[in-house]
Amino acid sequence: MVSSFIAFTRGTRRNIFCLEEFVANKGIIKEWNRIQSSTRKKGNR
C-alpha cells in the first residue's frame, strides 16, 4: 500500500510539474509576443 501511495504521489507530482511548465510556457509566449510587438513599434517609428 505504501509503495502504491508513493507511485501515486510521484505521478501526481509529475502532472503538477507538467501543469506548471505549461503555465510558464504560456507566460513566456505572452511575454515574447509583448517584446515582439514593442520592437516592431520601435522599427516602424
CHARMM-style PDB file with segment names, atoms N, HN, CA, C and O in Angstrom:
ATOM      1  N   MET     1       0.838  -1.207   0.000  1.00  0.00      PROA
ATOM      2  CA  MET     1       0.000   0.000   0.000  1.00  0.00      PROA
ATOM      3  C   MET     1       0.876   1.261   0.000  1.00  0.00      PROA
ATOM      4  O   MET     1       0.589   2.228  -0.706  1.00  0.00      PROA
ATOM      5  N   VAL     2       1.933   1.233   0.793  1.00  0.00      PROA
ATOM      6  HN  VAL     2       2.166   0.447   1.366  1.00  0.00      PROA
ATOM      7  CA  VAL     2       2.812   2.405   0.861  1.00  0.00      PROA
ATOM      8  C   VAL     2       3.469   2.653  -0.491  1.00  0.00      PROA
ATOM      9  O   VAL     2       3.568   3.794  -0.942  1.00  0.00      PROA
ATOM     10  N   SER     3       3.920   1.568  -1.140  1.00  0.00      PROA
ATOM     11  HN  SER     3       3.839   0.641  -0.774  1.00  0.00      PROA
ATOM     12  CA  SER     3       4.595   1.716  -2.436  1.00  0.00      PROA
ATOM     13  C   SER     3       3.630   2.286  -3.477  1.00  0.00      PROA
ATOM     14  O   SER     3       4.026   3.111  -4.301  1.00  0.00      PROA
ATOM     15  N   SER     4       2.371   1.853  -3.445  1.00  0.00      PROA
ATOM     16  HN  SER     4       2.050   1.183  -2.776  1.00  0.00      PROA
ATOM     17  CA  SER     4       1.385   2.370  -4.403  1.00  0.00      PROA
ATOM     18  C   SER     4       1.112   3.852  -4.125  1.00  0.00      PROA
ATOM     19  O   SER     4       0.905   4.635  -5.051  1.00  0.00      PROA
ATOM     20  N   PHE     5       1.115   4.227  -2.846  1.00  0.00      PROA
ATOM     21  HN  PHE     5       1.283   3.590  -2.093  1.00  0.00      PROA
ATOM     22  CA  PHE     5       0.909   5.632  -2.487  1.00  0.00      PROA
ATOM     23  C   PHE     5       2.066   6.483  -3.008  1.00  0.00      PROA
ATOM     24  O   PHE     5       1.860   7.578  -3.532  1.00  0.00      PROA
ATOM     25  N   ILE     6       3.291   5.960  -2.855  1.00  0.00      PROA
ATOM     26  HN  ILE     6       3.458   5.071  -2.429  1.00  0.00      PROA
ATOM     27  CA  ILE     6       4.478   6.673  -3.345  1.00  0.00      PROA
ATOM     28  C   ILE     6       4.390   6.827  -4.862  1.00  0.00      PROA
ATOM     29  O   ILE     6       4.682   7.894  -5.403  1.00  0.00      PROA
ATOM     30  N   ALA     7       3.986   5.752  -5.544  1.00  0.00      PROA
ATOM     31  HN  ALA     7       3.749   4.885  -5.105  1.00  0.00      PROA
ATOM     32  CA  ALA     7       3.858   5.802  -7.004  1.00  0.00      PROA
ATOM     33  C   ALA     7       2.793   6.827  -7.396  1.00  0.00      PROA
ATOM     34  O   ALA     7       2.964   7.559  -8.371  1.00  0.00      PROA
ATOM     35  N   PHE     8       1.702   6.879  -6.644  1.00  0.00      PROA
ATOM     36  HN  PHE     8       1.563   6.284  -5.852  1.00  0.00      PROA
ATOM     37  CA  PHE     8       0.622   7.828  -6.933  1.00  0.00      PROA
ATOM     38  C   PHE     8       1.104   9.271  -6.760  1.00  0.00      PROA
ATOM     39  O   PHE     8       0.866  10.122  -7.617  1.00  0.00      PROA
ATOM     40  N   THR     9       1.782   9.532  -5.641  1.00  0.00      PROA
ATOM     41  HN  THR     9       1.974   8.841  -4.945  1.00  0.00      PROA
ATOM     42  CA  THR     9       2.265  10.893  -5.386  1.00  0.00      PROA
ATOM     43  C   THR     9       3.305  11.286  -6.423  1.00  0.00      PROA
ATOM     44  O   THR     9       3.363  12.442  -6.843  1.00  0.00      PROA
ATOM     45  N   ARG    10       4.126  10.328  -6.837  1.00  0.00      PROA
ATOM     46  HN  ARG    10       4.079   9.389  -6.496  1.00  0.00      PROA
ATOM     47  CA  ARG    10       5.144  10.614  -7.842  1.00  0.00      PROA
ATOM     48  C   ARG    10       4.464  11.001  -9.159  1.00  0.00      PROA
ATOM     49  O   ARG    10       4.881  11.954  -9.816  1.00  0.00      PROA
ATOM     50  N   GLY    11       3.410  10.258  -9.545  1.00  0.00      PROA
ATOM     51  HN  GLY    11       3.071   9.484  -9.011  1.00  0.00      PROA
ATOM     52  CA  GLY    11       2.677  10.563 -10.773  1.00  0.00      PROA
ATOM     53  C   GLY    11       1.983  11.916 -10.664  1.00  0.00      PROA
ATOM     54  O   GLY    11       1.972  12.694 -11.618  1.00  0.00      PROA
ATOM     55  N   THR    12       1.404  12.193  -9.496  1.00  0.00      PROA
ATOM     56  HN  THR    12       1.413  11.561  -8.721  1.00  0.00      PROA
ATOM     57  CA  THR    12       0.712  13.466  -9.299  1.00  0.00      PROA
ATOM     58  C   THR    12       1.702  14.615  -9.381  1.00  0.00      PROA
ATOM     59  O   THR    12       1.421  15.656  -9.976  1.00  0.00      PROA
ATOM     60  N   ARG    13       2.869  14.410  -8.774  1.00  0.00      PROA
ATOM     61  HN  ARG    13       3.098  13.565  -8.291  1.00  0.00      PROA
ATOM     62  CA  ARG    13       3.885  15.457  -8.786  1.00  0.00      PROA
ATOM     63  C   ARG    13       4.310  15.738 -10.226  1.00  0.00      PROA
ATOM     64  O   ARG    13       4.521  16.890 -10.605  1.00  0.00      PROA
ATOM     65  N   ARG    14       4.434  14.677 -11.025  1.00  0.00      PROA
ATOM     66  HN  ARG    14       4.263  13.741 -10.717  1.00  0.00      PROA
ATOM     67  CA  ARG    14       4.828  14.849 -12.425  1.00  0.00      PROA
ATOM     68  C   ARG    14       3.747  15.643 -13.167  1.00  0.00      PROA
ATOM     69  O   ARG    14       4.060  16.512 -13.981  1.00  0.00      PROA
ATOM     70  N   ASN    15       2.476  15.339 -12.882  1.00  0.00      PROA
ATOM     71  HN  ASN    15       2.223  14.633 -12.221  1.00  0.00      PROA
ATOM     72  CA  ASN    15       1.376  16.055 -13.534  1.00  0.00      PROA
ATOM     73  C   ASN    15       1.370  17.527 -13.132  1.00  0.00      PROA
ATOM     74  O   ASN    15       1.152  18.404 -13.968  1.00  0.00      PROA
ATOM     75  N   ILE    16       1.610  17.792 -11.853  1.00  0.00      PROA
ATOM     76  HN  ILE    16       1.788  17.079 -11.174  1.00  0.00      PROA
ATOM     77  CA  ILE    16       1.640  19.171 -11.367  1.00  0.00      PROA
ATOM     78  C   ILE    16       2.794  19.917 -12.028  1.00  0.00      PROA
ATOM     79  O   ILE    16       2.649  21.072 -12.425  1.00  0.00      PROA
ATOM     80  N   PHE    17       3.946  19.247 -12.143  1.00  0.00      PROA
ATOM     81  HN  PHE    17       4.064  18.308 -11.820  1.00  0.00      PROA
ATOM     82  CA  PHE    17       5.112  19.868 -12.769  1.00  0.00      PROA
ATOM     83  C   PHE    17       4.811  20.197 -14.222  1.00  0.00      PROA
ATOM     84  O   PHE    17       5.168  21.270 -14.708  1.00  0.00      PROA
ATOM     85  N   CYS    18       4.149  19.268 -14.922  1.00  0.00      PROA
ATOM     86  HN  CYS    18       3.859  18.396 -14.527  1.00  0.00      PROA
ATOM     87  CA  CYS    18       3.782  19.497 -16.326  1.00  0.00      PROA
ATOM     88  C   CYS    18       2.838  20.691 -16.421  1.00  0.00      PROA
ATOM     89  O   CYS    18       2.964  21.519 -17.323  1.00  0.00      PROA
ATOM     90  N   LEU    19       1.899  20.775 -15.493  1.00  0.00      PROA
ATOM     91  HN  LEU    19       1.797  20.102 -14.760  1.00  0.00      PROA
ATOM     92  CA  LEU    19       0.943  21.880 -15.491  1.00  0.00      PROA
ATOM     93  C   LEU    19       1.670  23.203 -15.263  1.00  0.00      PROA
ATOM     94  O   LEU    19       1.405  24.187 -15.954  1.00  0.00      PROA
ATOM     95  N   GLU    20       2.597  23.228 -14.286  1.00  0.00      PROA
ATOM     96  HN  GLU    20       2.813  22.429 -13.725  1.00  0.00      PROA
ATOM     97  CA  GLU    20       3.356  24.446 -14.013  1.00  0.00      PROA
ATOM     98  C   GLU    20       4.198  24.832 -15.219  1.00  0.00      PROA
ATOM     99  O   GLU    20       4.310  26.009 -15.562  1.00  0.00      PROA
ATOM    100  N   GLU    21       4.792  23.822 -15.861  1.00  0.00      PROA
ATOM    101  HN  GLU    21       4.701  22.866 -15.582  1.00  0.00      PROA
ATOM    102  CA  GLU    21       5.621  24.077 -17.042  1.00  0.00      PROA
ATOM    103  C   GLU    21       4.763  24.652 -18.165  1.00  0.00      PROA
ATOM    104  O   GLU    21       5.182  25.567 -18.875  1.00  0.00      PROA
ATOM    105  N   PHE    22       3.543  24.098 -18.319  1.00  0.00      PROA
ATOM    106  HN  PHE    22       3.203  23.355 -17.742  1.00  0.00      PROA
ATOM    107  CA  PHE    22       2.614  24.567 -19.353  1.00  0.00      PROA
ATOM    108  C   PHE    22       2.251  26.030 -19.103  1.00  0.00      PROA
ATOM    109  O   PHE    22       2.257  26.845 -20.026  1.00  0.00      PROA
ATOM    110  N   VAL    23       1.935  26.354 -17.844  1.00  0.00      PROA
ATOM    111  HN  VAL    23       1.931  25.692 -17.094  1.00  0.00      PROA
ATOM    112  CA  VAL    23       1.572  27.731 -17.491  1.00  0.00      PROA
ATOM    113  C   VAL    23       2.760  28.661 -17.722  1.00  0.00      PROA
ATOM    114  O   VAL    23       2.596  29.772 -18.228  1.00  0.00      PROA
ATOM    115  N   ALA    24       3.956  28.204 -17.350  1.00  0.00      PROA
ATOM    116  HN  ALA    24       4.088  27.302 -16.939  1.00  0.00      PROA
ATOM    117  CA  ALA    24       5.162  29.012 -17.538  1.00  0.00      PROA
ATOM    118  C   ALA    24       5.411  29.256 -19.018  1.00  0.00      PROA
ATOM    119  O   ALA    24       5.764  30.366 -19.417  1.00  0.00      PROA
ATOM    120  N   ASN    25       5.231  28.227 -19.829  1.00  0.00      PROA
ATOM    121  HN  ASN    25       4.944  27.325 -19.505  1.00  0.00      PROA
ATOM    122  CA  ASN    25       5.427  28.371 -21.273  1.00  0.00      PROA
ATOM    123  C   ASN    25       4.431  29.367 -21.847  1.00  0.00      PROA
ATOM    124  O   ASN    25       4.783  30.171 -22.710  1.00  0.00      PROA
ATOM    125  N   LYS    26       3.177  29.319 -21.370  1.00  0.00      PROA
ATOM    126  HN  LYS    26       2.891  28.666 -20.669  1.00  0.00      PROA
ATOM    127  CA  LYS    26       2.164  30.272 -21.830  1.00  0.00      PROA
ATOM    128  C   LYS    26       2.588  31.688 -21.457  1.00  0.00      PROA
ATOM    129  O   LYS    26       2.446  32.613 -22.257  1.00  0.00      PROA
ATOM    130  N   GLY    27       3.106  31.856 -20.248  1.00  0.00      PROA
ATOM    131  HN  GLY    27       3.221  31.105 -19.598  1.00  0.00      PROA
ATOM    132  CA  GLY    27       3.567  33.172 -19.808  1.00  0.00      PROA
ATOM    133  C   GLY    27       4.742  33.652 -20.644  1.00  0.00      PROA
ATOM    134  O   GLY    27       4.821  34.830 -20.993  1.00  0.00      PROA
ATOM    135  N   ILE    28       5.662  32.734 -20.969  1.00  0.00      PROA
ATOM    136  HN  ILE    28       5.598  31.777 -20.685  1.00  0.00      PROA
ATOM    137  CA  ILE    28       6.824  33.078 -21.786  1.00  0.00      PROA
ATOM    138  C   ILE    28       6.367  33.507 -23.176  1.00  0.00      PROA
ATOM    139  O   ILE    28       6.884  34.474 -23.735  1.00  0.00      PROA
ATOM    140  N   ILE    29       5.393  32.784 -23.731  1.00  0.00      PROA
ATOM    141  HN  ILE    29       4.973  31.999 -23.277  1.00  0.00      PROA
ATOM    142  CA  ILE    29       4.874  33.117 -25.064  1.00  0.00      PROA
ATOM    143  C   ILE    29       4.236  34.504 -25.038  1.00  0.00      PROA
ATOM    144  O   ILE    29       4.427  35.298 -25.959  1.00  0.00      PROA
ATOM    145  N   LYS    30       3.481  34.790 -23.983  1.00  0.00      PROA
ATOM    146  HN  LYS    30       3.326  34.145 -23.235  1.00  0.00      PROA
ATOM    147  CA  LYS    30       2.818  36.091 -23.854  1.00  0.00      PROA
ATOM    148  C   LYS    30       3.870  37.197 -23.777  1.00  0.00      PROA
ATOM    149  O   LYS    30       3.751  38.232 -24.433  1.00  0.00      PROA
ATOM    150  N   GLU    31       4.903  36.958 -22.961  1.00  0.00      PROA
ATOM    151  HN  GLU    31       4.999  36.117 -22.428  1.00  0.00      PROA
ATOM    152  CA  GLU    31       5.985  37.927 -22.799  1.00  0.00      PROA
ATOM    153  C   GLU    31       6.712  38.119 -24.130  1.00  0.00      PROA
ATOM    154  O   GLU    31       7.030  39.246 -24.512  1.00  0.00      PROA
ATOM    155  N   TRP    32       6.970  37.021 -24.829  1.00  0.00      PROA
ATOM    156  HN  TRP    32       6.712  36.106 -24.519  1.00  0.00      PROA
ATOM    157  CA  TRP    32       7.658  37.074 -26.127  1.00  0.00      PROA
ATOM    158  C   TRP    32       6.838  37.892 -27.125  1.00  0.00      PROA
ATOM    159  O   TRP    32       7.391  38.714 -27.856  1.00  0.00      PROA
ATOM    160  N   ASN    33       5.523  37.670 -27.157  1.00  0.00      PROA
ATOM    161  HN  ASN    33       5.074  37.003 -26.564  1.00  0.00      PROA
ATOM    162  CA  ASN    33       4.652  38.427 -28.061  1.00  0.00      PROA
ATOM    163  C   ASN    33       4.691  39.915 -27.720  1.00  0.00      PROA
ATOM    164  O   ASN    33       4.684  40.766 -28.610  1.00  0.00      PROA
ATOM    165  N   ARG    34       4.731  40.220 -26.421  1.00  0.00      PROA
ATOM    166  HN  ARG    34       4.737  39.528 -25.698  1.00  0.00      PROA
ATOM    167  CA  ARG    34       4.769  41.616 -25.986  1.00  0.00      PROA
ATOM    168  C   ARG    34       6.078  42.269 -26.442  1.00  0.00      PROA
ATOM    169  O   ARG    34       6.077  43.401 -26.925  1.00  0.00      PROA
ATOM    170  N   ILE    35       7.191  41.549 -26.284  1.00  0.00      PROA
ATOM    171  HN  ILE    35       7.192  40.629 -25.892  1.00  0.00      PROA
ATOM    172  CA  ILE    35       8.502  42.063 -26.699  1.00  0.00      PROA
ATOM    173  C   ILE    35       8.521  42.258 -28.215  1.00  0.00      PROA
ATOM    174  O   ILE    35       8.998  43.277 -28.714  1.00  0.00      PROA
ATOM    175  N   GLN    36       7.998  41.271 -28.936  1.00  0.00      PROA
ATOM    176  HN  GLN    36       7.611  40.443 -28.531  1.00  0.00      PROA
ATOM    177  CA  GLN    36       7.971  41.346 -30.401  1.00  0.00      PROA
ATOM    178  C   GLN    36       7.174  42.566 -30.861  1.00  0.00      PROA
ATOM    179  O   GLN    36       7.615  43.295 -31.749  1.00  0.00      PROA
ATOM    180  N   SER    37       6.006  42.792 -30.263  1.00  0.00      PROA
ATOM    181  HN  SER    37       5.648  42.200 -29.542  1.00  0.00      PROA
ATOM    182  CA  SER    37       5.153  43.913 -30.668  1.00  0.00      PROA
ATOM    183  C   SER    37       5.838  45.242 -30.336  1.00  0.00      PROA
ATOM    184  O   SER    37       5.738  46.191 -31.113  1.00  0.00      PROA
ATOM    185  N   SER    38       6.529  45.324 -29.197  1.00  0.00      PROA
ATOM    186  HN  SER    38       6.610  44.552 -28.566  1.00  0.00      PROA
ATOM    187  CA  SER    38       7.191  46.568 -28.807  1.00  0.00      PROA
ATOM    188  C   SER    38       8.361  46.858 -29.746  1.00  0.00      PROA
ATOM    189  O   SER    38       8.576  48.011 -30.121  1.00  0.00      PROA
ATOM    190  N   THR    39       9.118  45.833 -30.129  1.00  0.00      PROA
ATOM    191  HN  THR    39       8.944  44.896 -29.825  1.00  0.00      PROA
ATOM    192  CA  THR    39      10.249  46.040 -31.036  1.00  0.00      PROA
ATOM    193  C   THR    39       9.734  46.416 -32.424  1.00  0.00      PROA
ATOM    194  O   THR    39      10.359  47.207 -33.130  1.00  0.00      PROA
ATOM    195  N   ARG    40       8.597  45.848 -32.811  1.00  0.00      PROA
ATOM    196  HN  ARG    40       8.090  45.205 -32.238  1.00  0.00      PROA
ATOM    197  CA  ARG    40       8.005  46.159 -34.106  1.00  0.00      PROA
ATOM    198  C   ARG    40       7.605  47.644 -34.144  1.00  0.00      PROA
ATOM    199  O   ARG    40       7.811  48.326 -35.148  1.00  0.00      PROA
ATOM    200  N   LYS    41       7.028  48.131 -33.029  1.00  0.00      PROA
ATOM    201  HN  LYS    41       6.861  47.577 -32.213  1.00  0.00      PROA
ATOM    202  CA  LYS    41       6.623  49.537 -32.954  1.00  0.00      PROA
ATOM    203  C   LYS    41       7.850  50.445 -33.075  1.00  0.00      PROA
ATOM    204  O   LYS    41       7.803  51.468 -33.758  1.00  0.00      PROA
ATOM    205  N   LYS    42       8.938  50.072 -32.413  1.00  0.00      PROA
ATOM    206  HN  LYS    42       8.975  49.241 -31.858  1.00  0.00      PROA
ATOM    207  CA  LYS    42      10.168  50.868 -32.479  1.00  0.00      PROA
ATOM    208  C   LYS    42      10.682  50.912 -33.915  1.00  0.00      PROA
ATOM    209  O   LYS    42      11.146  51.952 -34.381  1.00  0.00      PROA
ATOM    210  N   GLY    43      10.598  49.776 -34.619  1.00  0.00      PROA
ATOM    211  HN  GLY    43      10.221  48.931 -34.241  1.00  0.00      PROA
ATOM    212  CA  GLY    43      11.078  49.706 -36.002  1.00  0.00      PROA
ATOM    213  C   GLY    43      10.240  50.574 -36.926  1.00  0.00      PROA
ATOM    214  O   GLY    43      10.765  51.170 -37.866  1.00  0.00      PROA
ATOM    215  N   ASN    44       8.938  50.648 -36.666  1.00  0.00      PROA
ATOM    216  HN  ASN    44       8.511  50.164 -35.902  1.00  0.00      PROA
ATOM    217  CA  ASN    44       8.045  51.432 -37.528  1.00  0.00      PROA
ATOM    218  C   ASN    44       8.266  52.933 -37.345  1.00  0.00      PROA
ATOM    219  O   ASN    44       8.047  53.711 -38.273  1.00  0.00      PROA
ATOM    220  N   ARG    45       8.700  53.339 -36.149  1.00  0.00      PROA
ATOM    221  HN  ARG    45       8.878  52.707 -35.395  1.00  0.00      PROA
ATOM    222  CA  ARG    45       8.865  54.754 -35.850  1.00  0.00      PROA
ATOM    223  C   ARG    45      10.070  55.335 -36.500  1.00  0.00      PROA
ATOM    224  OT1 ARG    45      10.344  56.525 -36.340  1.00  0.00      PROA
TER     225      ARG     45
END
